[in-house]
């Protein structure tokens, strides 16, 4: 695995560049990511390019032995371009323009901006496409950041109408598929279809789902246009993009199909603070990050990527600037996060950023260097990791225990029609992932099309649309299966299937969901150490009740190798169902002490201490200690040869 760093030579005096490059190489870094925000310096006036500074930067970095990931600068179109075509900016759901003055202020559907993005990409590819310093290209930056996938502009409306016509062919087919007879919503032509925002009350969920699919497709098409140019002018180089944490605005499986390596940006402390973790977890893990945040995304994006090629393009090195609260990592955590990425198969971890900026929006975001150029604490940890990676050598093959099934339309649908506050498919998957990891298991997060033959257990937490092909693969699967609520409950256009939920999974589970209810917090039905909470499906069929609450309501049904979890997959009831499925599948589990996580490869046990306390390894984790100690300090990493 390579170590790298994000560098902005345009931010620093020319006479400093050689020093920076030398320090990077001495720290064990071998990749430098540059260029993704530099459009105004590359093209300061329309059609007038200034390449000299970037040529010099590429030469200086490469002369120091560093390879370059070059970014296309399309996330930050310059002011002169916005002034030339002011309608290129996206509009938010309230119809307000996403104006100039920060970044990501373009609409994916604007044809004129698409042409300009292609033009600057082509200019860069022609300039650097054959340069031996360039080993990889990054398209744009963080598609969707700041809620920018969906645009409600005139350009988006016209493109959406065309997309609908291509999908449905005839307006009558759209009206039927969406159920537009309801509330007299029928259209006479595609030209009458508006965007689903600014309606009096909720828009048709089928309308929203179509718009979410369309918006995702626009991102994929925008990205593909750049990929095609880069492949033409810079053959043989990898192409990547940096996705984000807990972000589902576009389908990452579709985007990953066009690139070689799917990257993501890892900020464990920022994500802990910003997302839906309990106040106690936010205190317990304030300086470490929740023990499943980074690993979840490693496995999610590995499952999205072609040939499981993925990387971390931005790794948090210290306090960030964008969360509600921004503590510094516990000493050792930057090294832990890096080694954990290696254990999950990353090709690269790149720290963001090399030097903390003394100006503009990210002044409070730490780097490997302080603003005055003096090393910050994380630089020593990066050096330490570089040495340890050389010590380990080949990590071996990934061990595969459990396939956890997720697709992006599932999350779109539970956002559009949650039926109960906070009942999100993404977070159902995250909770299942955590429950599996607390048993010491390796988890692959996979799409419906994945080959299941390598696994002993398949978990489907919440999958409203189930393809017939996936249902057939589950029927033929030899291991144990857990299916969660809402799975198979809708068709491709957000309608309840004729045979009700679980739709295509009815034969596998031998039950039919006749009624679903969401339960407010505090309304629970107690079982033996667990409870039905948040959701309850009532069913008919031949499946047998496996977990029954004290009042007779059933939390889990069993039919052969398959279980149906009729309540929301969280808490003790989830732990109980997973433990039973693992036992029946013959999967050996290693229950983890609080805050401890493991990852197994064919060569090593990797063990990570996310707690703020010392932990001694369970005796079931055997092997010769290669790195670390069996009694692990906070933020400790121990690697054992298997």
C-alpha positions as CSV (number, residue, x, y, z in Angstrom):
1,X,0.0,0.0,0.0
2,X,1.2,3.5,-0.9
3,X,1.1,6.5,1.4
4,X,0.4,9.9,-0.1
5,X,-0.6,13.4,0.7
6,X,-2.8,16.1,-0.8
7,X,-0.7,19.1,-1.8
8,X,-1.5,22.6,-3.1
9,X,1.6,24.1,-4.5
10,X,-0.3,27.1,-5.7
11,X,-0.9,28.0,-2.0
12,X,2.8,28.3,-1.1
13,X,5.9,30.2,-2.3
14,X,7.8,28.6,-5.2
15,X,11.0,28.5,-3.1
16,X,9.4,26.2,-0.6
17,X,8.4,23.4,-3.0
18,X,11.7,21.5,-3.0
19,X,11.7,21.5,0.8
20,X,8.2,20.1,0.9
21,X,8.9,17.4,-1.7
22,X,12.1,16.3,0.1
23,X,10.2,16.1,3.5
24,X,7.4,14.1,1.9
25,X,9.9,11.5,0.5
26,X,11.8,11.4,3.8
27,X,8.5,10.6,5.6
28,X,7.9,7.6,3.4
29,X,5.2,9.1,1.2
30,X,5.3,8.1,-2.5
31,X,2.1,9.7,-4.0
32,X,1.1,13.4,-4.2
33,X,-2.4,14.5,-5.1
34,X,-2.6,17.9,-6.7
35,X,-4.6,20.2,-9.1
36,X,-8.2,19.5,-8.2
37,X,-9.0,23.1,-7.2
38,X,-6.6,25.0,-9.4
39,X,-8.7,26.1,-12.4
40,X,-8.4,29.8,-11.8
41,X,-4.6,29.5,-11.8
42,X,-4.4,27.2,-14.8
43,X,-6.8,29.4,-16.9
44,X,-6.8,32.9,-15.3
45,X,-8.5,34.4,-18.4
46,X,-10.9,32.6,-20.8
47,X,-8.7,30.6,-23.2
48,X,-5.4,31.9,-21.7
49,X,-3.5,29.1,-20.0
50,X,-0.7,29.5,-17.5
51,X,1.0,26.0,-17.3
52,X,4.4,27.1,-16.1
53,X,3.7,26.9,-12.4
54,X,2.1,23.5,-12.7
55,X,4.8,22.2,-14.9
56,X,7.4,23.3,-12.3
57,X,5.4,21.7,-9.5
58,X,5.1,18.4,-11.3
59,X,8.9,18.4,-12.1
60,X,9.9,19.3,-8.5
61,X,7.7,16.5,-7.0
62,X,8.8,13.9,-9.5
63,X,12.4,14.7,-9.1
64,X,12.0,14.0,-5.4
65,X,10.8,10.5,-6.3
66,X,7.1,11.2,-5.9
67,X,4.4,10.0,-8.3
68,X,1.4,12.3,-8.9
69,X,-2.3,11.9,-8.9
70,X,-3.6,14.8,-11.0
71,X,-7.1,16.1,-10.4
72,X,-9.3,17.7,-12.9
73,X,-10.4,21.1,-11.5
74,X,-14.1,21.0,-12.4
75,X,-15.4,21.2,-8.8
76,X,-14.3,24.9,-8.8
77,X,-15.3,26.7,-12.0
78,X,-13.8,30.2,-11.9
79,X,-15.7,33.5,-11.6
80,X,-15.3,34.5,-15.2
81,X,-17.0,31.3,-16.3
82,X,-19.9,31.8,-14.0
83,X,-20.3,35.3,-15.3
84,X,-20.3,34.0,-18.9
85,X,-23.1,31.6,-18.2
86,X,-24.8,32.5,-14.9
87,X,-27.5,29.8,-15.4
88,X,-24.8,27.1,-15.0
89,X,-25.2,27.2,-11.2
90,X,-27.4,24.7,-9.5
91,X,-30.6,25.7,-7.8
92,X,-31.5,24.2,-4.4
93,X,-34.8,22.6,-3.5
94,X,-36.2,26.1,-2.7
95,X,-35.2,27.4,-6.1
96,X,-32.3,29.5,-4.7
97,X,-29.0,29.6,-6.7
98,X,-25.9,27.9,-5.4
99,X,-23.7,30.9,-5.9
100,X,-20.1,31.6,-6.6
101,X,-17.7,32.0,-3.6
102,X,-16.9,28.5,-2.4
103,X,-17.1,25.3,-4.5
104,X,-19.4,22.8,-6.3
105,X,-21.5,25.6,-7.7
106,X,-22.4,23.9,-11.0
107,X,-25.4,22.0,-12.2
108,X,-24.7,18.5,-13.6
109,X,-27.4,19.0,-16.3
110,X,-26.1,22.3,-17.7
111,X,-24.9,21.5,-21.2
112,X,-22.7,24.5,-21.5
113,X,-20.9,23.7,-18.3
114,X,-20.5,20.1,-19.4
115,X,-18.7,21.4,-22.5
116,X,-16.5,23.6,-20.4
117,X,-15.6,20.8,-18.0
118,X,-14.7,18.6,-21.0
119,X,-12.6,21.4,-22.5
120,X,-10.5,22.0,-19.3
121,X,-10.2,18.2,-18.8
122,X,-9.0,17.8,-22.4
123,X,-6.5,20.6,-22.0
124,X,-5.0,19.0,-18.9
125,X,-4.9,15.6,-20.4
126,X,-3.2,16.8,-23.5
127,X,-0.6,18.7,-21.4
128,X,0.1,15.9,-18.8
129,X,-1.3,12.8,-20.2
130,X,2.0,11.3,-21.3
131,X,4.1,12.8,-18.5
132,X,5.8,10.0,-16.6
133,X,5.2,11.7,-13.3
134,X,1.5,11.2,-13.6
135,X,0.4,7.7,-12.5
136,X,-3.3,8.4,-11.8
137,X,-6.0,11.0,-12.6
138,X,-8.8,12.0,-10.2
139,X,-12.0,13.3,-11.7
140,X,-13.5,16.4,-10.1
141,X,-13.7,16.3,-6.3
142,X,-16.3,14.8,-3.9
143,X,-19.4,14.6,-6.2
144,X,-22.4,15.7,-4.2
145,X,-20.5,17.4,-1.3
146,X,-22.7,20.2,0.2
147,X,-25.8,18.5,-1.1
148,X,-25.1,19.3,-4.8
149,X,-26.2,16.2,-6.7
150,X,-29.8,17.4,-7.0
151,X,-30.4,20.6,-8.9
152,X,-33.8,22.2,-9.5
153,X,-32.7,24.4,-12.4
154,X,-34.3,24.8,-15.8
155,X,-31.5,22.7,-17.3
156,X,-32.3,19.9,-14.8
157,X,-36.0,20.0,-15.6
158,X,-35.5,19.8,-19.3
159,X,-32.9,17.0,-18.9
160,X,-35.2,15.1,-16.5
161,X,-38.1,15.2,-19.1
162,X,-35.8,13.7,-21.7
163,X,-34.6,11.1,-19.2
164,X,-38.2,10.2,-18.5
165,X,-39.1,9.9,-22.1
166,X,-36.2,7.5,-22.7
167,X,-37.2,5.4,-19.7
168,X,-41.0,5.2,-20.2
169,X,-41.4,5.9,-24.0
170,X,-45.0,6.9,-23.6
171,X,-46.6,9.3,-21.1
172,X,-49.4,6.8,-20.5
173,X,-46.8,4.3,-19.3
174,X,-45.4,6.8,-16.8
175,X,-48.8,7.7,-15.5
176,X,-49.6,4.0,-14.9
177,X,-46.2,3.2,-13.4
178,X,-46.4,6.1,-11.0
179,X,-50.1,5.7,-10.1
180,X,-50.8,9.3,-11.2
181,X,-54.6,8.7,-11.2
182,X,-54.1,9.4,-7.4
183,X,-54.8,13.0,-6.6
184,X,-55.4,13.7,-10.3
185,X,-51.7,13.9,-11.1
186,X,-51.9,12.6,-14.6
187,X,-49.8,14.2,-17.4
188,X,-50.7,14.6,-21.1
189,X,-47.1,14.8,-22.2
190,X,-43.5,14.6,-20.8
191,X,-43.3,18.4,-21.3
192,X,-45.8,18.8,-18.5
193,X,-43.7,17.0,-15.9
194,X,-42.1,19.3,-13.4
195,X,-39.4,18.6,-10.8
196,X,-40.7,17.2,-7.5
197,X,-39.8,20.2,-5.3
198,X,-42.1,23.0,-4.2
199,X,-45.2,21.0,-4.1
200,X,-47.9,21.8,-1.4
201,X,-47.4,18.6,0.4
202,X,-45.2,15.5,-0.4
203,X,-44.8,14.8,-4.1
204,X,-45.5,11.3,-5.5
205,X,-42.8,9.0,-4.1
206,X,-42.4,7.5,-7.6
207,X,-41.7,11.0,-8.9
208,X,-39.0,11.5,-6.3
209,X,-37.5,8.1,-6.9
210,X,-37.3,8.8,-10.6
211,X,-35.7,12.2,-9.9
212,X,-33.1,10.5,-7.6
213,X,-32.3,8.0,-10.3
214,X,-32.0,10.7,-12.9
215,X,-29.8,12.9,-10.7
216,X,-27.5,9.9,-10.0
217,X,-27.3,9.2,-13.8
218,X,-26.4,12.8,-14.4
219,X,-23.4,12.5,-12.1
220,X,-22.3,9.3,-13.7
221,X,-22.6,10.8,-17.2
222,X,-20.7,13.9,-16.2
223,X,-17.9,11.7,-14.8
224,X,-17.9,9.4,-17.8
225,X,-17.3,12.4,-20.1
226,X,-14.0,13.1,-18.3
227,X,-13.0,9.5,-18.1
228,X,-13.4,9.1,-21.8
229,X,-11.1,12.1,-22.4
230,X,-8.5,10.9,-19.9
231,X,-8.4,7.4,-21.4
232,X,-7.9,8.9,-24.9
233,X,-5.1,11.2,-24.0
234,X,-3.5,9.4,-21.0
235,X,-3.7,5.7,-21.7
236,X,-2.3,3.3,-19.2
237,X,-3.0,5.5,-16.1
238,X,-5.5,4.7,-13.4
239,X,-8.5,6.9,-13.0
240,X,-10.1,7.5,-9.6
241,X,-12.6,9.7,-7.7
242,X,-13.0,10.5,-4.0
243,X,-16.4,9.5,-2.6
244,X,-17.6,10.6,0.9
245,X,-18.6,9.1,4.1
246,X,-22.3,8.3,4.8
247,X,-23.2,9.9,1.5
248,X,-25.8,8.3,-0.8
249,X,-26.8,11.0,-3.3
250,X,-25.7,9.0,-6.3
251,X,-25.2,5.3,-7.0
252,X,-21.5,4.6,-6.3
253,X,-21.7,1.2,-8.0
254,X,-22.6,3.0,-11.3
255,X,-19.9,5.6,-11.0
256,X,-17.3,2.9,-10.0
257,X,-18.0,1.0,-13.1
258,X,-16.3,3.7,-15.2
259,X,-13.1,4.2,-13.1
260,X,-10.2,2.0,-12.1
261,X,-10.0,2.7,-8.4
262,X,-12.8,4.1,-6.2
263,X,-11.4,6.3,-3.4
264,X,-13.1,7.8,-0.4
265,X,-12.4,10.6,2.1
266,X,-12.0,9.3,5.7
267,X,-12.7,11.7,8.5
268,X,-13.6,9.5,11.5
269,X,-13.9,12.2,14.1
270,X,-15.9,14.6,11.9
271,X,-18.3,11.8,11.0
272,X,-18.7,10.7,14.6
273,X,-19.7,14.3,15.5
274,X,-21.9,15.0,12.5
275,X,-23.9,11.8,12.2
276,X,-26.5,9.9,14.2
277,X,-24.4,8.4,16.9
278,X,-25.5,8.5,20.5
279,X,-24.3,11.3,22.9
280,X,-22.5,8.6,24.9
281,X,-20.7,7.2,21.9
282,X,-19.7,10.7,20.9
283,X,-18.0,11.1,24.2
284,X,-16.6,7.6,24.4
285,X,-15.0,7.9,21.0
286,X,-14.5,11.6,20.7
287,X,-10.8,11.3,20.0
288,X,-10.8,7.9,18.2
289,X,-13.9,7.8,16.1
290,X,-16.6,5.1,16.3
291,X,-14.9,1.7,15.8
292,X,-17.0,0.9,12.7
293,X,-17.0,4.2,10.8
294,X,-13.9,3.9,8.8
295,X,-14.1,0.1,8.3
296,X,-17.7,0.3,7.1
297,X,-16.7,2.7,4.3
298,X,-13.6,0.6,3.5
299,X,-15.8,-2.4,2.9
300,X,-18.7,-0.4,1.3
301,X,-16.4,1.1,-1.3
302,X,-14.4,-2.0,-1.8
303,X,-17.7,-3.7,-2.7
304,X,-18.6,-0.9,-5.1
305,X,-15.2,-0.8,-6.9
306,X,-14.2,-2.7,-10.0
307,X,-12.0,-5.7,-9.0
308,X,-12.2,-4.4,-5.4
309,X,-9.6,-1.7,-6.1
310,X,-10.1,1.2,-3.7
311,X,-8.2,3.8,-1.7
312,X,-8.4,6.5,0.9
313,X,-7.8,9.8,-1.0
314,X,-8.1,12.0,2.1
315,X,-7.3,10.8,5.6
316,X,-7.9,13.0,8.6
317,X,-4.6,13.9,10.2
318,X,-5.8,16.1,13.1
319,X,-8.7,18.4,14.0
320,X,-11.0,19.2,11.1
321,X,-12.8,22.5,10.5
322,X,-16.3,21.5,9.5
323,X,-18.0,19.5,12.3
324,X,-19.9,20.9,15.2
325,X,-17.0,20.1,17.5
326,X,-13.5,19.3,16.3
327,X,-11.2,17.5,18.8
328,X,-7.8,16.3,18.0
329,X,-7.2,12.5,17.5
330,X,-5.8,10.5,20.4
331,X,-2.0,10.0,19.8
332,X,-1.7,6.9,17.6
333,X,-5.1,7.2,15.9
334,X,-3.8,8.5,12.6
335,X,-1.5,5.5,12.4
336,X,-4.3,3.2,13.5
337,X,-6.7,4.5,10.8
338,X,-4.0,4.1,8.2
339,X,-3.1,0.5,9.2
340,X,-6.8,-0.4,9.3
341,X,-7.2,0.8,5.7
342,X,-4.3,-1.5,4.8
343,X,-5.9,-4.4,6.5
344,X,-9.1,-3.9,4.5
345,X,-7.1,-3.8,1.2
346,X,-6.5,-0.2,0.4
347,X,-4.0,0.6,-2.4
348,X,-3.3,4.1,-1.0
349,X,-3.9,6.2,2.0
350,X,-3.4,9.9,1.3
351,X,-3.4,12.4,4.1
352,X,-5.3,15.7,3.8
353,X,-3.4,17.9,3.8
354,X,0.4,18.4,3.7
355,X,0.4,21.8,5.3
356,X,-2.4,23.6,7.2
357,X,-3.6,26.7,5.2
358,X,-3.3,30.1,6.9
359,X,-6.1,31.6,4.8
360,X,-9.6,31.0,3.5
361,X,-12.2,28.4,4.6
362,X,-10.0,25.6,5.9
363,X,-7.7,27.6,8.2
364,X,-8.7,25.4,11.2
365,X,-8.1,22.1,9.3
366,X,-4.9,20.4,10.4
367,X,-2.3,19.0,8.1
368,X,0.9,17.0,8.4
369,X,2.6,20.4,8.8
370,X,1.5,23.4,10.8
371,X,0.8,26.6,9.0
372,X,4.3,27.8,9.7
373,X,5.8,24.7,8.0
374,X,6.8,22.9,11.2
375,X,5.8,19.2,11.5
376,X,2.4,18.5,13.2
377,X,1.9,15.4,15.3
378,X,0.6,13.3,12.5
379,X,3.8,13.5,10.4
380,X,5.6,11.2,12.9
381,X,2.7,8.8,12.8
382,X,2.8,8.7,9.0
383,X,6.6,7.9,9.1
384,X,5.9,5.1,11.6
385,X,3.2,3.6,9.4
386,X,5.5,3.7,6.4
387,X,8.1,1.6,8.4
388,X,5.4,-0.9,9.6
389,X,4.0,-1.4,6.2
390,X,7.5,-2.4,4.9
391,X,7.8,-4.8,7.9
392,X,4.5,-6.5,7.1
393,X,5.0,-7.1,3.4
394,X,2.2,-9.0,1.8
395,X,-1.0,-9.0,3.8
396,X,-2.4,-12.0,2.0
397,X,-5.9,-12.7,0.8
398,X,-9.1,-11.4,2.4
399,X,-11.0,-13.9,4.5
400,X,-14.7,-13.8,3.7
401,X,-17.4,-14.6,6.3
402,X,-20.5,-12.6,5.6
403,X,-22.0,-10.8,2.6
404,X,-24.0,-7.7,3.7
405,X,-26.3,-6.5,0.9
406,X,-26.9,-2.8,0.2
407,X,-27.9,-0.8,-2.8
408,X,-28.4,3.0,-3.1
409,X,-32.0,3.0,-4.2
410,X,-32.9,1.3,-0.9
411,X,-31.6,4.4,0.9
412,X,-33.3,6.8,-1.5
413,X,-36.6,5.0,-0.9
414,X,-36.4,5.1,2.9
415,X,-35.5,8.8,2.7
416,X,-38.5,9.5,0.4
417,X,-41.0,7.4,2.4
418,X,-39.5,6.6,5.8
419,X,-42.8,5.7,7.4
420,X,-41.0,6.1,10.7
421,X,-38.6,8.8,11.7
422,X,-35.0,7.8,11.2
423,X,-35.7,4.4,9.6
424,X,-33.0,4.5,7.0
425,X,-31.7,1.6,4.9
426,X,-28.2,2.9,5.1
427,X,-28.2,3.0,8.9
428,X,-29.9,-0.5,9.1
429,X,-26.9,-1.7,7.1
430,X,-24.5,0.1,9.4
431,X,-26.1,-1.4,12.5
432,X,-25.9,-4.9,11.0
433,X,-22.2,-4.3,10.1
434,X,-21.4,-3.3,13.6
435,X,-23.2,-6.3,15.1
436,X,-21.2,-8.6,12.8
437,X,-17.9,-6.9,13.6
438,X,-18.5,-7.2,17.3
439,X,-18.4,-10.9,16.7
440,X,-15.0,-10.6,15.1
441,X,-16.2,-11.3,11.6
442,X,-15.0,-10.1,8.2
443,X,-17.8,-8.4,6.3
444,X,-18.1,-7.6,2.6
445,X,-20.7,-5.0,1.7
446,X,-22.0,-6.1,-1.7
447,X,-24.7,-5.3,-4.3
448,X,-27.5,-7.6,-5.4
449,X,-25.5,-8.8,-8.4
450,X,-22.6,-10.1,-6.3
451,X,-21.4,-13.7,-6.3
452,X,-22.5,-15.2,-3.0
453,X,-20.7,-18.5,-3.3
454,X,-17.7,-17.5,-1.1
455,X,-19.8,-16.7,2.0
456,X,-21.5,-18.7,4.8
457,X,-24.0,-16.0,5.7
458,X,-25.9,-13.4,3.7
459,X,-27.6,-10.5,5.5
460,X,-30.1,-8.3,3.7
461,X,-31.0,-5.6,6.2
462,X,-33.5,-3.4,4.2
463,X,-33.9,-3.8,0.5
464,X,-37.2,-2.6,-0.8
465,X,-36.6,-3.5,-4.5
466,X,-35.4,-7.1,-4.9
467,X,-34.5,-8.3,-8.3
468,X,-35.8,-11.7,-9.5
469,X,-32.2,-12.6,-10.2
470,X,-31.1,-11.9,-6.7
471,X,-34.1,-13.8,-5.2
472,X,-33.0,-16.8,-7.3
473,X,-29.4,-16.6,-6.1
474,X,-30.6,-16.5,-2.5
475,X,-32.8,-19.5,-3.2
476,X,-29.8,-21.4,-4.5
477,X,-27.4,-20.2,-1.8
478,X,-26.2,-22.9,0.5
479,X,-25.6,-20.9,3.7
480,X,-27.8,-19.0,6.2
481,X,-29.8,-15.9,5.2
482,X,-31.2,-13.1,7.2
483,X,-33.7,-10.7,5.6
484,X,-34.8,-7.5,7.3
485,X,-38.0,-5.4,7.1
486,X,-39.3,-3.6,4.0
487,X,-37.3,-6.0,1.8
488,X,-39.2,-6.9,-1.4
489,X,-41.9,-4.4,-0.4
490,X,-41.9,-2.3,-3.6
491,X,-41.4,-2.6,-7.4
492,X,-39.1,-0.5,-9.6
493,X,-41.6,2.4,-9.5
494,X,-42.3,2.4,-5.8
495,X,-45.6,0.5,-5.9
496,X,-46.5,-2.4,-3.6
497,X,-46.1,-5.7,-5.5
498,X,-49.3,-7.6,-6.4
499,X,-48.3,-10.5,-4.0
500,X,-47.3,-8.0,-1.2
501,X,-44.0,-8.0,0.6
502,X,-41.5,-9.6,0.5
503,X,-42.3,-9.8,-3.2
504,X,-39.7,-12.0,-5.0
505,X,-38.6,-13.4,-1.6
506,X,-42.0,-14.8,-0.8
507,X,-41.1,-18.4,-1.7
508,X,-37.7,-18.2,0.1
509,X,-39.3,-17.0,3.3
510,X,-42.7,-18.7,3.0
511,X,-44.5,-15.7,4.4
512,X,-46.4,-12.6,3.4
513,X,-46.3,-9.3,5.2
514,X,-49.9,-8.3,5.7
515,X,-49.4,-5.1,7.8
516,X,-46.5,-2.9,8.8
517,X,-46.3,-0.5,11.7
518,X,-43.6,1.9,12.8
519,X,-43.3,2.3,16.6
520,X,-42.5,5.6,18.4
521,X,-39.5,5.6,20.8
522,X,-40.5,4.0,24.0
523,X,-43.2,1.8,22.6
524,X,-41.6,-1.7,22.7
525,X,-42.6,-5.3,23.0
526,X,-40.2,-7.1,25.4
527,X,-38.7,-10.5,24.7
528,X,-36.0,-12.5,26.5
529,X,-33.3,-9.9,26.8
530,X,-34.4,-8.1,23.6
531,X,-37.3,-6.1,22.4
532,X,-39.4,-5.4,19.3
533,X,-38.8,-1.6,18.6
534,X,-39.2,1.0,15.9
535,X,-40.9,-1.4,13.4
536,X,-43.1,-4.4,13.3
537,X,-44.3,-6.5,10.4
538,X,-47.3,-8.8,10.8
539,X,-47.2,-11.9,8.6
540,X,-49.1,-14.9,7.3
541,X,-47.6,-18.1,6.0
542,X,-45.9,-21.3,6.9
543,X,-42.7,-19.8,8.4
544,X,-42.2,-20.6,12.0
545,X,-41.9,-18.0,14.8
546,X,-38.3,-18.1,16.2
547,X,-38.3,-15.1,18.5
548,X,-41.6,-14.3,20.3
549,X,-42.1,-11.4,22.6
550,X,-43.9,-11.9,26.0
551,X,-47.1,-10.6,24.5
552,X,-47.0,-13.1,21.6
553,X,-45.8,-10.7,18.9
554,X,-43.1,-12.2,16.7
555,X,-39.7,-10.5,16.1
556,X,-38.1,-13.2,13.9
557,X,-39.6,-15.9,11.6
558,X,-37.7,-18.9,10.3
559,X,-38.1,-21.0,7.2
560,X,-35.3,-23.5,6.4
561,X,-32.1,-21.6,5.9
562,X,-33.8,-18.2,5.9
563,X,-34.8,-15.9,8.7
564,X,-37.1,-12.9,8.4
565,X,-36.5,-10.1,11.0
566,X,-39.9,-8.5,11.4
567,X,-38.6,-5.7,13.6
568,X,-36.0,-3.0,12.8
569,X,-32.5,-4.5,12.7
570,X,-30.8,-2.9,15.7
571,X,-30.0,-3.6,19.4
572,X,-30.2,-6.9,21.2
573,X,-32.7,-8.5,18.9
574,X,-30.3,-8.0,16.0
575,X,-27.5,-9.4,18.0
576,X,-29.6,-12.5,18.9
577,X,-30.6,-13.2,15.3
578,X,-27.1,-12.8,14.0
579,X,-25.6,-15.0,16.7
580,X,-28.2,-17.8,15.8
581,X,-27.5,-17.5,12.1
582,X,-23.7,-17.7,12.7
583,X,-24.1,-20.8,14.8
584,X,-26.3,-22.5,12.2
585,X,-23.8,-21.5,9.4
586,X,-20.9,-22.9,11.4
587,X,-19.1,-19.6,11.5
588,X,-16.6,-19.3,14.4
589,X,-17.1,-16.0,16.2
590,X,-14.8,-14.1,18.5
591,X,-16.9,-11.7,20.7
592,X,-15.0,-8.4,21.0
593,X,-14.3,-6.4,24.1
594,X,-15.9,-3.0,23.9
595,X,-13.9,-0.8,21.4
596,X,-11.8,-3.7,20.0
597,X,-12.1,-4.7,16.3
598,X,-10.2,-7.2,14.2
599,X,-9.6,-7.9,10.5
600,X,-8.3,-11.2,9.3
601,X,-6.3,-11.9,6.1
602,X,-4.7,-15.2,5.2
603,X,-1.4,-14.0,6.7
604,X,-2.4,-11.9,9.7
605,X,-4.7,-10.9,12.4
606,X,-5.0,-7.1,12.6
607,X,-6.4,-5.9,15.9
608,X,-7.4,-2.3,16.6
609,X,-8.1,-0.7,20.0
610,X,-10.6,2.1,19.6
611,X,-11.3,2.4,23.3
612,X,-9.7,4.9,25.6
613,X,-8.5,2.1,27.9
614,X,-6.0,-0.7,27.8
615,X,-7.3,-4.0,26.5
616,X,-5.7,-7.5,26.6
617,X,-6.4,-9.6,23.5
618,X,-8.8,-12.5,23.9
619,X,-7.0,-15.9,24.0
620,X,-8.9,-16.9,20.9
621,X,-6.8,-14.5,18.9
622,X,-3.6,-16.6,18.4
623,X,-0.4,-16.1,16.6
624,X,3.1,-14.6,16.8
625,X,3.0,-10.8,17.5
626,X,4.6,-9.0,14.6
627,X,3.6,-5.4,15.5
628,X,2.4,-4.1,18.9
629,X,1.6,-6.0,22.1
630,X,-1.0,-8.4,23.4
631,X,-2.0,-5.9,26.0
632,X,-2.9,-3.0,23.8
633,X,-2.8,0.7,24.9
634,X,-5.5,3.1,23.7
635,X,-5.2,3.7,19.9
636,X,-3.0,0.6,19.8
637,X,-2.6,-1.7,16.8
638,X,-1.4,-5.3,17.2
639,X,-0.7,-7.5,14.2
640,X,-0.2,-11.3,14.7
641,X,1.1,-13.8,12.1
642,X,-1.5,-16.5,11.5
